[in-house]
Amino acid sequence: MSTRITSTFHPSSSIISSVKCSLISPDLSHLVVAKLNSVSVYSILESGLQLECSVGVRGKVRVVRAVPIQNSHRSNLLILLDHPDPELLIFTYTETSEPKTATLNIKHQIPLDERGNRPSELCTDAIVHPSGVFGVVSCYTGKLKVVMMESGEVHNVQIPELNLLSFTFLPLVHKHNYALALLYIDYKEHIQLVSRNLRISPSSESNVDLDISSYSHLLPPTTISYKHLPNPAETAVHLIPIPADEDYMYDMHMDEDEHETDVFLGGILVVGGRKVLLYELTSQEVQEFKPVKGKGKRKRDSKKQKQIDASTPTPTPNTDSGSSKQKNLNEIKKRDPRATVEWPWSWVTACTPVDEDESSHKILIGDAFGRLAMLSLYRFKEFGMVLIPLGETSPPTSLTYLSNQITFIGSHLGDSQLVRISQVALSTAKESLTLPIPESVGTRISVEEFNGLEDERGKGPSSGGSGGSGGTDSRKGIKKGWIVATHGSFVEVIQTFKNIAPIRDAVLADLDGSGQSHIVTCSGGGNAGSVNIVRIGADFEETASLWNCSPLLLHHHHPPLHPRLHPNLNPTSTPNPTQLECVDTSHDFILPNQTLYIGNMALKTAGKYDEDSALVVQVVPEAAVLLQYDAVLGRWTCVDRVEADADKGGSGSRGGSGGGSRGGSMMKFVKASGNASQLLIAQAGGWVAVYTVQMREGKLRLVRTTARKLDLAEQKSPFLFPSPSPSWYNTEISALTCPLLDPSKHFTRLIAAAFWHTNQLALYTFTPQSAELELLCQSPLGALTSPVRAVVMGFMSVGRYRVEDRESHLCVFAGLADGGVVSWEVVVEEEDVGGGRSSSSSRVG
């Protein structure tokens, strides 16, 4: 039996990166949005965003940047493609008088892949110098690639900072002074912040000499404590250059003899941990600022430079071994930041400057649960850094400030949004804070108390609000910032861009009885979990959703949230089709654990299934429980329980109900699916067991009817798999489904299982009378680039429910971990062999 499967891909809807720039003229700004495999350009108009053009990209987009064109107000676009084939694409934008005829044309296509080099594990990124002359790319360990924007030439620069976390340019005014700030983890697992001079000198018309061997004295090397950055290898850390600005940072009436620490010289902001840290530059001489009072400032500059030259040792050229490396590492000491402010929420996922001139004195910061706050450095000398909560949005992967308080929020876990940030609270709920701030935060202060401190200009806050200790640490000279406890939301959503990624689970169902099935997906994450009902067709259209699911975690140090029933959440009942009501919590549902599957099951008595079932089965990693509704008591009661660790392969053992031997391996349930009469459970190691509800000795029991270890290595094409391969390589199950394909029956003969590591999908068939599962077909190795996390099956024709019927159109939909959707149609082909019919092997076409 030959099976042909036709696959189509739904375009990715999640946002990876975004940037604002001017591609045509300074009078018109554009928003460039990068998705997983495409780039779109929008015009920023008074009426909103208008799509101008889109272009597909072969490869996985990592980041998009604007490349300023010298002596022009226009910009080109730089797109970095991720491993396994890193590549740099530089696009130019052209537009004609006809509407919607704009195009993106490739100017340079620069391959970056190198054989034998180890890909960068913690930092794959690209930045462009503000001059637009060159960009710096990190995609391999211990190496930076300097790309000349005009010619497209690539120059490799070796660096000793192997485990690079983040990098950016130092905020220098001199356009020919190229210095990089590098944040990395050294071989002692210390977090280090260093700066290196990048000297670019053309030796000929076609060659450029590069030198990055020396440390820059502008930002002395320093060690950052893990208490500030607890998980740098697991969460993103952002380095933001903060330039010195006389209008904001300097007191124009400052006395010549005033202490030099009152002058902010610019610095690097470290965002991504429990605290936001600001490290100041140490020299003004290179920055060429206009002095406030020439004589006094030159005097302070000279004094400060002498202290720097005397106290900072001259580092030796870079080397990865020997005494010189050890000497340089010993010179890196812990240096106190100029200012700090606590970050009381989850890990930071995106940030962007608010100021249109990019002076970075106001910065928007968003975390993994959509909490949006603004970090202000206004009147820095008096207040330090001030953190102002704004409200909740979708979990951002990119933040881009457009204009007039409008910000674009690109998201992978939720819908992308266009929001307006109001200067006043849009709601007047005085009893609830804008964002929850723990009482343990010492620099928390109310709005009224902070406004009172603002009246005392030049004195700085000396006594705190709710928590008490802000201002300046007199022992170290560190400015401890403030977190303003605002009330009400300051965020208004103007426009929403639908995103169905990432798909956690999905089911195919006829919701309105029309015979046309719909796909119901469970998508999202963080605070943007959603249930979407989408129609089958050329495109996905949302018809209903549940959104703004509140997060269950309060602090950033908690592990990521997995789908589960929380102890504080209640089961719901449906008294009518349009209403959900919370029921009493005195039920036997297993609430503290993650729920893999929950659904109704029917009992077969006298050859017939109970149409109105009062039985529900719940599967958690530790057990499967059968519950029956007691109409008298009005509660769900557990009538049977199957323990996951009873034995391997789902042998049918039950805690407290007999039916098999105990002992064996401690195996957990990893996936589960069910229909009206069958419960399919997968265990670690590839074991799959099928259970039905039966009456045994006058009691309801979950009885195992089938058990088998699914292993694709046993099939007819072992050469497709690695040899030798680990025992677990082809067996670990990532998705499972056993839907009712024929609505007139209460059981199914087809099941689908997907596997980790090989990213394959296989269909199996069995009959209720047998205890064997037989492979029907499977997708070839390498057909899918991402693991399957959800599977949906169904016939697309009404009244035709046989696989052998070509008019039935059995389709399989797979939701991938990267947010993509793949669909196949299963077609059976039979061949005559020796006068009879013989089925050939299945394949994916």
N, C-alpha and C positions, 0 to 999 in steps of 0.2 A: 504494500500500500504506500503510494507516494503522496506526500502532503506538501503542497506549495503554500508558502506564507508570504503575503505581500505586506511590506512594512512602510509606514509613513511616520514622519517625525513632526510633532507639534513644536512650533517655534518657542524658544526659551522666553519666558516672561519676567525673569528675575533680573535685577540690575546689579552689575558688578562694579562699575565705576562711572563717574560723571565729571564734567568740567564745564565752566563758563568761559567763553572767549568771543572775540569778534572775528568772523571769518571773511567778511566782505568789507565793511566800513565801520568806523568808530560809532556811527549813529545807530547801528543795529547789532545787538548781541545775540549770541546763539548758546544753546545748551546742547552739549554733546553727551549722549547716553550710551554706555557700552554694556551690552548683554553678553551672554556666554559665547555666542558665535555671530554677533552682529553689532553694528554701530549705527546709531540714528542721530540725526541733526534736527533740532527744533529751533525755530525763531522765537525769541522772547518778545511778545507783543503786549499791548495794553489789555487785549482781550484774553490773553493766556498764551499757552504754548501751541505753536503750529508746526506740524511735522513737515520738514522740507525734503529729506531723503534718508534712505537707509541703504546699507551695504552689508552683505554677508561676508564673513571672515572664516577662512579655513584654519581652524585651530581654536584653542581656548583663550579668550581674551582675559588678560590679567589687569591691565590698567590703561587708561587713556589720559593723555596730557596735552596741553596747549603749547605750541612752539611759536613764540613771538618772532615775527619777521623783522629783521633789522631795518631801521629807517622807515617803518610802516606801522600802521595801527592794526594790521591784519595778523592772523595767526594761521599756522598749519596745525595738523593733528599728529600726535605720536601715539601709536598703539603697541603695547607689549603683549606678545603671545607667550603663554606659559609652557612649561615642559610637557611632553618629552621633546618637542621641537621648538625651543624658544626662538622667537623671531621679532624683529622690530619693523613696523610699518609706519611710514610717514605719508600722510594724505594731504592733498590740496583740495580746496573747496571751490567749485565754480558754479555760477548761477546765471541764467539767461533771463530775458524779459518775460518769458512764458512762466506762469505760475506752476509750482511743483515740478520744475525741471532741473533742479539743482542736482549735482553729482559730486561724489568723492572719488578723486583719482589718485592712484598710488604714485608718489614721487620717488620713494626709495623703499625697496623691500630687502631688509638686511638680515640674513641668517646669523644667529648667535650660537648655534649648537657647536659643541666641541666634544670630541671623543676622549674618553679617559678621565674627564673632569667630573667631580662630584657636584651634583646640583645643590644649590643653596637650599637648606632645609627650613630656615626661619625667615628669610627675607628675599623675595623675588619682586623687585620693584624697579621703577624708572623715575628719575626726576630730570627736569630741564632747567638750566640756568636762566635767570631772568633776562639775560641779554639775548637768549635764543641762539647763541653760537654753538653750544654743545649740550649734550645730555649725558647722564651717568646711569648705567644699568647694572643691577646686581642680579645675577641668575646662577652663578657658580661660586662655590666655596673658595674663599681666599682670593677673589679676583673681582675687580670692577672693570666694566667696559665703558670707555669714553667714546661717544659717538658724535662726530661733527655733523651738525644738522644740514649744512649746505651741500657738502660733498658726499655724505653718507659713509665716510670712512670710520672704521672701528679700531680703537687702540686699547689693548689690554694693559691693565695696571694691577700688579700684585700687591696685596695688602696682608699684614699679619693678623688682622682681625677676622678669624675664620667663621665663628658663629655670629654672624651679623644679624642684629635684630631690626635696626632701622638706621636711616641716614638722611641727611638733608644738607643744604648749603647754609653756611653761617650768614647772618644778616649784615652784610657789609655794603656800604654805599659805593665804594670804589668798584667799578664794573669789571676791572681786570684782576681783582683779587679773588681768586677761587680757593675757598677753603671748605672742607667737608666736616660735619659733625657725625661721628660714628658711634652707635650704641651696640655693644656686643657682649658676649659671654666668653671669658677667657678660659684657659685650660684648668684653672682652679675653680671654675664655676662661679666666678665673681662677675657682677654686672659692671661694665666699665663704659664711661663716656669720654671719648677722646675727640680731638679735631686734628685734621691733617691738611697741610697746604697742597693744593693741586696746581702745579706750575705747568702752563701750556705755552710753549715757545716754538714757533714754526722754524724749522731748520732748513726747509726748502719749500717749494710750491706744493709738493705732493706729500710731504712728510711733516709730522708734528712730534716734538719731543715732550714726553710727559714725565713728571716727577712727583711722587706722593710719599716720599720716604720720610719726610720730617714732620714732627708734630707742629701744630700751630700754637703759638703762645697766647692767642686771643681767647682760647677756651682751654685752660689747663686740664689735663686728664684727671678724672675723679672716679671714685667707686660709688655705686648706688646700692643701698641696702635692699635686701629681699623683702623687708617689711614694707617698703614702698612699692616694689614691683614683685609681688609674690609668685606669679606664674608667667615670666616673660617668654618662655618657650611655647606656651599654650595660647596666650592671648596677645593680640597685636599691641605694640607699643609705638606711639607716634611722636616724632620729633618735629616741633614747630618753631621756625625762626621768629624771634620777636625783635624788630628793629627799635633803636632808640628814636624817640620823636620829641623834639623840643616842646611842641604844643601840649603834649600829654605828660611827658616825663620830667621836664625841667621847670623849676620855679624861676621865672624871669627876674625876680628880685632877690635871688640867692646871694648871700654875702660871700666875698672872696675867701674868707677864712672858714666858711662852713665845711663840715666834714665831707670828704670826698664820696663817702658811701651814699650821700643824699642824691647823687647823680646816677641815673640808670643808663648804662652804656649799651643796652641791647643784650640779648641772650638767646638761650635755647630752652624751649618749654618741653618737658617730658610728660606725656599724657598716656595713661593706660593702666595705672596701678591704683593703690588705695589713696595715693596723694598725687596731686599735680605739682610738679617741681619746676622751678625756674632757675636756671644756672646763667649767671651773668658773664658777659665778656669782660676781659681784663685790660684792654688797651683801647684808647680812643685815637691814637695817632694815625692808624691806618684808615680809619673810617672817614676822616676829612669832614667832620661836622663844623658848622659855623659856630664859633665860640659865643657863649652868652656874654661873658666879659673877658675879652681877649687875654689880658695879662694874667688874671687869676686862673683861667682855664688852662693856659699853656703851662702855668706853674704846677697845677695839679697833674696835668698830663705827664710832665717831665718827672715829677716825684713818683707817680704811679709806675711809669715805665722803668725807672731805676729799680724800684722794688721788685718788679716782675723779673727783670734781667738778673737780679741778684738771687732771687728765691727759686726761680724755675730752672732746673738743670737742662742742658742741651741734650736732647735724645740722639742716640746713634741711629744710622740708617736701619731700615727694617730688615729683619732676618728671623726665620722661624726656629732657629736652634742656636745653642751656644750661650756663652756668657753675656753677649750683648742683648739678647732677648730677655734674659733674666734681669739684667740691669734696668732695661726699660720698664719691665713690669713692676719692679720694685719702686720705681719712681711714681707710679700711679697711686695716689693716696686719696682718701676720702675728703671731699671738699663740701662744705655746707652750701646748700642752695641759697640764692638771694631771697627767695620767697617760696612759700608752700601754701596749699589749701587742700583740705581733705575732700576726697571723692567718695561719697557715702553709698553709691549705687553699684550696679553691676559693671562688668568689664567694658571698656570703651571700644566701640567698633568704627566710629567715624567722627571727624571734626573738620571744621572749615572756618576761615576768617570771615567776619561779618562786614568789616569796613570795605567799602567799594574800592578804596585806594590800596587795599591789601596791606595796610599798615599793621594788621593783626593785633589791635588793641582790644577787640571784642571777638571772641571765638565761640562758635556753637559746638557743643560736644554731645554726642548721643551714645547710649549704651545698648547692650544686647536685648534689653526689654523695652526699647523705645522711649526711655526717659531722656528728655531733651533739656539741656541747661546751657546758659550763656556764661562764659568766663570773661570778666571785665578787668582790664588793667588801667582803666581810667582813674586818674589821680592816684597813681601807683605809690608815690612817695608817702601818701597819708594812710591809705587803706590796704596796700598790698594787692593781692588778687582777690576778687569778689566773685563768688559763684551764685548765680541767680537761676533757680528752677523755673522752667517755662511750661512744661506739660508733657503729655505722652503722645507719641506718634508710632508709626510702624518701626520695627527694628531696623536701623539704617546700616547699609553697607557703604553708602556714600552720602555726604552732605554737600550741597552746592548753594551758596547764597547768590541770588539773582539780582534783585534790586527792590527798593521800596518795601523792605521788610518781608519779601517773598523768598522762600527757601525751597529748593527741591530736595526731597528725601528719597533716595533710591534704596530699595530693600530687596533682599533675597528671601526673607522669611515671611514677608507680608506684602500688602499692596504698596507700590510707590505712591508718593503723595506730593502735592504742591500745597504748601502751607503758608499762611500769613502769621507773623509774630506781632502781636498787639502790644502796645505800650501800657495798656491797662488790662486788668483781668477781665476775661469775657464772661466769667461766672462769678457770683458773689457768695460762694459757699465758705463762710468764715470758719466753720467747724472742721474743715478738712484742708490739709496742706496741698499745695500744687503737686509736690512729690514727697513721699515719705522720707523723713530725715530722722535717723535714730537719735535718741536722747543722749547717747554716749558721745556724739560729735561735739567737741568742746567749743568749736568756733561757730556754732549756730546762733543766729541773731534774728530778732523779729524785724519787720519792715519799719515799725515806728522807732525802735531803738537805733537802727542803722541811719534813718533820716536825722535823728538827733545827733549822731556822730558827724554827719556831713556838715552840720552847721558849725562845727568846731574846726574850721579849715586850718590845716597846717599843724594840728596837734596830734592827729592820728588817734584811733580808738585805744583807750586805756582800760576800759572795763567791758566785759562781755555781756551778751544777752542771756539767752536761755542756757547756754553751756558755759559761758564765762570767759574763755582765754583766747582773745585774738590780739591783733596788733603786732608788736615786735618783741622777739625773744632777746632780752638785753644781754644774755650771756653769749649768744652766737651772732647776733645781728640779723637773724632770720625774720622776715616779715611773714607772720602767720595770717593767712587770709580769712575771709568770712564766707559763710553760707547763709544767704538771706532766706528766712522761712516765709515764703510767699504763700498766698491763698488764692485758689481759683486757677483756671487754665488760661494761658496767654497764647495758645496755639489754635488757629482756625484752619481747618482743612478746606482748600478751595477746589482741588481737583484730585481725583484718584485714578491710578493706572492699575488695572486688575492684574494680579499675579497668582497663579495656581501652584507655584513652586514653594518649597519642595513638597512633593506628594508623599505623605506618610502611609496612607492606606486609601483604597478605593473599592467601590462596589458598583455593579451594573444592575439597575432596577427600573421597572416600569412603574413610575410613581402615580400616573394619572389614569392607568388602565386603557390607554390609547393603543397599546401594542408597540409603541416606540420607546425603547429603553433610554435611560439617562445614565450618565456617569456621575456618581456621587463621590467626591474626593475629600479626604481629610488632609489638609495642607497646613503649612506654616510652622511657626515656632515662636518662642519667646512670649510676647504678649499679643501675637497676631495669629493664633491658631484659628482656623476657619473650616467650616464644612460647606463645600461648594457643590451645587447641582448644575451640571453643564450638559448641554445637548450634544449629541453625536452629529458631526457634520464636518464641513471644511474648516470650521473654526470653533473655538470654545466660547460659549456665551453663558455668563452667570445668570441664573434665574432666582437663586436664593442663597443666603449665607448667614453664618453665625460669626460675628467678629468681635474684636476688642475683649478677648478672653483674658481676664486678669491673671497676672503671674502669681505663682504660689511661692516664689522665693523673694527675699527682701535684700540679701546681701550678695555682693559680687563674689565672695569666696565660696558660695555654695556650688555644687556640681550642676551641669546643665539639666534642664527640666525635661523629663521624658513623659510621654502620654500616660496618664494613670488616673485612677479614681482616688481623690484625696480624702483623708479622714474627715475633713471639715465640709466636704461636699455631700449632697444628699442625692439618692436616686430619685427619678422623676416618674410620674404617672401621666397618662394622657386621657383626661376625661372626655375630650373632644378633639377633633383633628387639628384645631387651631390653638390649643392651649397646653402648656406644660405646667405641672404643679409639683412642688417638692413633697415627698412622702416622708413618713416617719423614719428615723434613723435606726430603729430597733429591728434591723433585718440581719440576715446571715451572709450578706455580701462581704467579700474580702476587699475592704477599702484601702488599707495602707499600701498594698502592692500594686505594681503595674498590671493593668488588665490587657491581656493579649486578645481576648475575644469574649463577647457576651451576646447571647441570642436565645430565641425560643426554640424548643424542641418538642416534637409530637411523639406520643406513645402509641404503638401499634397494638391493638387488641382485636381479636377475632378477625384478623385479616384486614382491618381497616385502621387508618390513622385518625387520631383525634384532631378534628379541625380546629377546635377552640382549646388550645393547649394552655395549661396553667403552669408549665415547666419552663425554667430558664437555666441555662448552663453558663457558668463563668469560668474562664481559664486565666490563671495567673502563672508566673514562672514556677511556683512551688507546687501547684495542685490545680485540679479541675473539680468544680463543685456543681452539683445538681440541686436546684432550689425549686420548691413548689409553693404556690401562693395559697395561703390559708384565708379563705373569704371570711371566716368567722372572726379570726384574730386580726385580719387586715395586715398581714406581714408575710414576707418571704422566709421560708424555713429550709435549711439545708437537709436534704434527704440522702445524699450520697456524696462521697469525696474520693477522688483518685489522686494519690500522691505522685509527684513527679519523680522523686528519688526512690520509689518503691523498687524498680529495677529498670534496666536499660531496654529501650525499644518498646515501651508501653505494653508490658506483658499482661496488663489487666489487673495488677495488684491494687488494692485500695486500703487506705488507712481506715480500719474499723469496719470493713464490709467484706473482707475475704475476697476470694476469687483469684488467687495466684500466690506465688511464692514471694517472700520478701528478700531484702538484701540487694546486692549489686552495686553498680556505680551510682554516684550522686549526679543524676542527670536532671537538668532543668528543661522546662518547656520553653521553646524559643519562638514558636509561631503557632497559630491556631486559626481554624476557619470552620464554618459549619453551615448546615442548611436545616430543613425541617426535621430530618431524621438521622443525620450523620454529623458526627463531630470529628474533625480531622486535626490532630495535634502532632507537631514536629518537635523532636528533642535534639539536643546537641549531639553531633555525630551523624546526623542524617537520618535518624530513625523517625518513621511516620506511623502513627497508629490511628485506626478508625474506631470510634465508639458509637454505640446506639443505646437508646433508653429501652430497657426491658424490665418486666416484672419478675423478680426472683424471690421465692419464698414469701410472697405477699408484700414485698417491698420494692420500691423503684430503685434501679441500679443502672450505672453507666457500665456497659459491658463491651469489652474490646472484641471486635470482629475481624480485624485485619491489622497486621503489623509487618513492616518491611523497612530495611535500610536502603535508602535511595543513593545510588552511587553511579555516576555517569561513566566512570572508568570501566564498568562492566559491559558497556555497549559495544557496538560493532566497529567503532572508529577510535581505537585507543591511541592511534598515532597523532590525533589532534591534541593530546594532552601532554604535559611535561613528563619526561621520563628520565630518571625516576621522580615520582611525585609523592609528596607526603600523604599519609593515609587519610587526612582530613581534607585534602585539597578539593575533591569533587563532591563532598557530602554535606558541608554546612549549608543549611537552608536559609535563604533571605526573605522569601515570600511564599505564600501558600494560599490556595483557594479551592473550594469545592461547591460552586453555585448550582442551583436548580436550573438546568437548561430547559427542561420541559415543565411548564407550569401545571400540567395534569398529574405529575408524579411528585412524590415526597422524597426522592433520592436521586442521586446523579451517578453516572458511570464514568465521568471524566473529572480529573483533578489536574491542577497545574502547580508546579513547584519551581522556584528559582533558587539559584545557588550562588553563594559568595565565591570570591576568588576567580571563578571562571566566567562570571556574569552571564550564565546561561539560563534558559528557560526550557522546561520539559513538560510534556503532557503525558499523563498516565491514564489507563482505563482499567476498570474492574467491574465485576458484577456482584450484587449483594449476596449471591449464593456462594461465591468463591472467596478464598482468603488470600488472593494473589493480586498484586499490582503489576500491570504490563506496560512497558514503555510504548507510547504511540508515536511521538516525534519529539525532536529537540532542536533548539537553535544551534547553529555552528559556533565553535569557539572563535571569539574575536568579533562577532557580529554586533555586540553591545559594548560600549566603552565605559559604562557605569553600571553598578549593581542594580538589580531589580528590587524595589522595595514594596511594590503593590501590584497585584495581578487581578484582572477582571476578565471574565469570559461570558459570552452570550451569543445567541442566534439573532441575526439581524432581520430575519424573515418571520412573519407571523404565521403560525400553523405548521411550520416545518422545523422539526427538532431532531433530525437524524444527521449524524456527521457525514454519512455516505451520500446524502442528498446535496448535489451541487447548488441547488437553489436555496439551501438553508443559510448559507453564509455565516459559518461559525467564526467569530472574530475574538481575538485575544488582545487585550490592552495591558501594557506594562508601564507602570510609573517608575522612572529611574531616580537614582539618588541625586542626580544633578538637576532635577526639575523637568527633564524631558519626558515625553510620552511616546511610546512605540506601539504600533498596532500591527497585527498579522491577521490574515484570513486563512483558515485551515481548509485545504482542498484535498480530497481523497482521490487518488488515481489508481486504477486496477489494471493489471496486465494479464493476458491469457498466456499460460505456460503449460504446454503439453495437453491442450484441450480443456484445461481447468483454469480457474481464477486463482492468482497468487498475488499477494500484496507485497510491494517493494518497500524499501526503507523510506523513512520520512526525512525531509530536508527543508531548509529555509531558502526561499527564493526571493 
